Amino acid sequence: MHKNKVNDAITVFEFNTLLFPGSGNVFDSLGEAYYKQGDKQRSLFSYKRSLELDPANDNAKNIIAELQK
């Protein structure tokens, strides 16, 4: 994602969610990629899932609040 290959990053992160469905971090990364792509609905879903898996994820809390405005 650092090289602005957001679509490629989304593909990798989506695969990671299948490999590691219990990891809040992979859903956080996927949410960030969707956010960067401008897909707010999918970003919100991913960040909410991340927060469910990791309730201490302050980044997810902040982005969810921003997306729900």
N, C-alpha and C positions, 0 to 999 in steps of 0.2 A: 504494500500500500504506500510505502514511502516513495516509490518511484511513480506514483499516480497511475498504477495499474489496478484500479479499484475493482473492475469486473473480475480480473484474475484473483484478486484477494477474496472477493465474495465467494467464488467457486471453492477456493481452498478452505475458507472458514465454514462454509456450509458442509463440506465434507468432514471437517473437524467436529462439527456438532453431531454428526452421525457416529464418529469414532469415540467421542468423549461426551455423551449426552448429559453427564452429571457435572460437567465443568462450567462453572459460571464464567470463567475467563474466556472460553471460546465463544460463548454467546455475547459477551461484552465486545469482543473483537468483531464479530459479525455485525452487531449493532452499530459499531463505529463505521464499518465499511458501508453499510446501508445509509447511514447518516451522511457520509461523504458523497455518496451517489445521489442523495436527495430523496431517497425513498423513506419518508418519515414513518409510514405505517409499519413497514418491516423493521425499521430501526427500533421503533417503540416496542414491538413484539419481542425482539431479541433482547433489548435491555430489560424488559419485564421478566423474561425467562432467566436472564443472568442474575437479577435481583432475587428471584425465587430460590435460585441455587446458592447464592452468596448474599445473604441479607446485610452484610457489612460493606457491600460494594457502594461506596459513596458516589463514585462516578456515575453508576447506573441511576442512582436516585436523582442526581442533578440533571442528567439528560432526560430522564422520564418527565421530570417537572417541567423542563423546557419544552419538550415535545407536546405536552398536554395543555400548554397555554392556548 
